[in-house]
Amino acid sequence: MIGRVNHIAIAVPILHEAAALYRDTLGAQVSSPKALPEHGVTVVFVTLPNTKIELLEPLGDGSPIAAFLERNQSGGIHHICYETDDIEKAAKNLQASGARILGDGRPKTGAHGKPVLFLHPKDFNGTLIELEEV
């Protein structure tokens, strides 16, 4: 059902500072910021040879990242994203096994323009899981 790690998301309080840290200190390739109002975040992707790091900053008061940063003021790992080749099939299998899909249970368009789902962290050892169809 799951494939390779697509990205690891890190919530950050100040996106341009975090992007500069990865670009200037670590020498990584860093994308331009992209606002995703439907997810309540602004994102920057750090491209690595084997995966990506997604830096997330809250966008608006209702952002789920704002709540995360209230508990983790300096930021931290927010979720891990795995690839799947059929997100509808994965959703059916997950629901049949009792796993909870966040939101209305239907895929939404993610930062890469592809369908994504988020799985409840209490069902996966305290880790928020994102599935992205590739």
WOTAVEN-V682948 format. One record per residue. N is the residue number from 1. PSI is psi as a letter, one per 20 degrees, with the letter a starting at -180 (none if undefined). NEAR is the number of other C-alpha atoms within 8 Angstrom. Layout:
# WOTAVEN-V682948
{{N	PSI	NEAR} {N	PSI	NEAR}}
This chain:
# WOTAVEN-V682948
{{1	g	5} {2	q	8} {3	c	8} {4	r	6} {5	p	10} {6	g	11} {7	r	11} {8	p	13} {9	p	13} {10	p	13} {11	p	14} {12	q	13} {13	h	10} {14	o	7} {15	g	12} {16	h	6} {17	g	7} {18	g	10} {19	g	12} {20	h	9} {21	g	9} {22	g	13} {23	g	11} {24	h	8} {25	g	7} {26	i	7} {27	k	7} {28	q	10} {29	p	9} {30	p	11} {31	r	8} {32	q	6} {33	q	7} {34	p	7} {35	p	8} {36	m	11} {37	h	8} {38	i	4} {39	i	6} {40	k	13} {41	q	14} {42	p	13} {43	q	14} {44	p	14} {45	p	11} {46	o	14} {47	p	11} {48	r	9} {49	h	4} {50	i	4} {51	a	9} {52	q	11} {53	p	12} {54	o	12} {55	p	15} {56	p	14} {57	q	14} {58	q	13} {59	o	12} {60	r	7} {61	h	6} {62	j	7} {63	p	12} {64	h	8} {65	h	12} {66	g	11} {67	g	8} {68	g	11} {69	h	13} {70	h	7} {71	h	6} {72	m	8} {73	h	7} {74	i	7} {75	a	11} {76	r	8} {77	p	8} {78	g	10} {79	r	11} {80	p	13} {81	p	13} {82	q	14} {83	q	13} {84	q	13} {85	i	9} {86	n	8} {87	h	14} {88	g	7} {89	g	7} {90	g	10} {91	g	11} {92	g	8} {93	g	8} {94	g	10} {95	h	10} {96	h	7} {97	i	6} {98	j	6} {99	q	10} {100	p	9} {101	p	12} {102	q	9} {103	b	5} {104	j	5} {105	i	8} {106	q	6} {107	q	9} {108	r	8} {109	p	9} {110	a	9} {111	h	7} {112	j	5} {113	j	6} {114	q	11} {115	p	11} {116	q	13} {117	q	15} {118	p	10} {119	p	14} {120	p	13} {121	h	10} {122	i	7} {123	i	9} {124	l	10} {125	k	6} {126	j	7} {127	p	10} {128	p	12} {129	p	13} {130	p	12} {131	p	14} {132	p	15} {133	p	11} {134	none	7}}
